[in-house]
Amino acid sequence: MHFDEDAYLARTGAARPQGCTLEALTQLSQAQAFAVPFENFDILLGRGIDVAPEAIFEKLVDRGRGGYCFELNGLFLQALQHFGFEARALLARVHVSGQVGGRTHQVSLVHLDGEPWVVDVGFGAFTQRYPMPLNHKGETQQHDDLRFRYVDCDPWGVILQAQKPDGWQNLYSFDLETVCRGDIETGNHFTSTSPRALFTMMRIATMLNKRGRNTLSDLQLTRVADGEERLETVEDGPAYLALLDQLFGLDLGASSSDLPPIRG
């Protein structure tokens, strides 16, 4: 497909990269992560998720919506390849619940001067703010108020962990197996349609900013600024849609009654 460079840069606020460098990779990833929210509302509205490159671009860039990992990292991979980076998709297994899931999370593998880096602009509240070097396993990397590391995890390959007050939490694991479009479509189908998938059960939105992030999980809003966390319960209905617009820049093109009720 044709990648509209000017439209992408306008949507994300990124500067046009001058070469395939770590600085350019970091700037591009942060620009998109700060401009395009993580959200799953099209799933709940019954619209489905199309991961064809042109569909992702039209939704996230032309219509100014957000998306989840297959869309956000799918768009970012398009940008990386367009700007000349040696990049390809990887699929990961999410471990957050304590159980090992299927390959339902997409990230990007980028080689810079022969060194592998992993970039992820689509993991909700735990989205990384910097590319992470894959060859430095065990080393902690500070991402503002979050700390991450990679460790080997047999038989799942490499696992990404985040540091919590009570220790390290497993986020997701991956290997370097080749990923084709059919693999992505299969993972996306389960994640967006299965009644057992998180994204079919609850409303989720996250927007990163330079001071922290705002995360909405059903009616619970978490605001993080300069390392301080504040929790709020928000009102459903028209006020909910107004909040989506105000904090996440989301216009769903729907009324509040079109959203399924909160479970539980």
C-alpha positions, 0 to 999 in steps of 0.5 A: 500500500501507499504510506502517506508520510505527511499524514502520519507525521501530522497525526503523530507530531513526529519529525521526519527522521534523518536516517535510521538511528536509535535517536530517530527510532526513539523519537518516532516511537514516543511521538506515536505513543503520545499521540495515538491512544490504546483503546478497544471500543470498536470491538465493543461496538461490534465493528470488528478489527481489520488489520489490513495495513490500509485499514489500520492507516485509515482508522488511526491516521485518517480518522484519528482513532486509537487501537490496540496492539495489532493496530498500533504496532501494525501502524508503527511497523508500516512507518518504520519500513517506510522510513527505511528501518530494518524491521519486522513483526514479532508475536508475543504471549501475554503472561499478566494474568499468571497464565501463559496465553497464545500469541496475541500481542504484536511488537516490532523487532528492529536491527540497528547496526546489526543489534536487535531492538524491540519497540512496543507502542501498544501495551496499554498502561505498560507501553514502553517509552523507549526501544529496548536492546534485546542483547542486554538481558537482565539489565533494568531500563528506566522508562520514566516511572516504570522499570523494565527488563528482559530475562530468558524464560524457557520454553517461551524465549525471552520475557519482558518484566515490569518492576512492581513494589512486590517484585518483578511482574511477567508481562509477555514473552516472545521468540524470534520466529518469523511472523506472517500476515496470517499469524497476525490475522489469527491472533487478532481474530481471537483477541477481538472476538473470543468471549474469553478475551479481555478486549471483548469483556471490558472498556479500555483506553490508555493515553501516555503523556510526558508526565505519565498516563491516563488509563480507563478500565470500564468506569475506573480512571487512573491518572499517573503524573510524575510518579503519583497515582490517583484513582477516580470512578467516572460516570457512565452515559454521555459524560463518559463519551465526553471524558473519552474525548477530553482525555483520549481524543476519541470520537467514537461516532456512537451514543453512550447507549451503543456501548454494552453495559459494564459487567459485574 
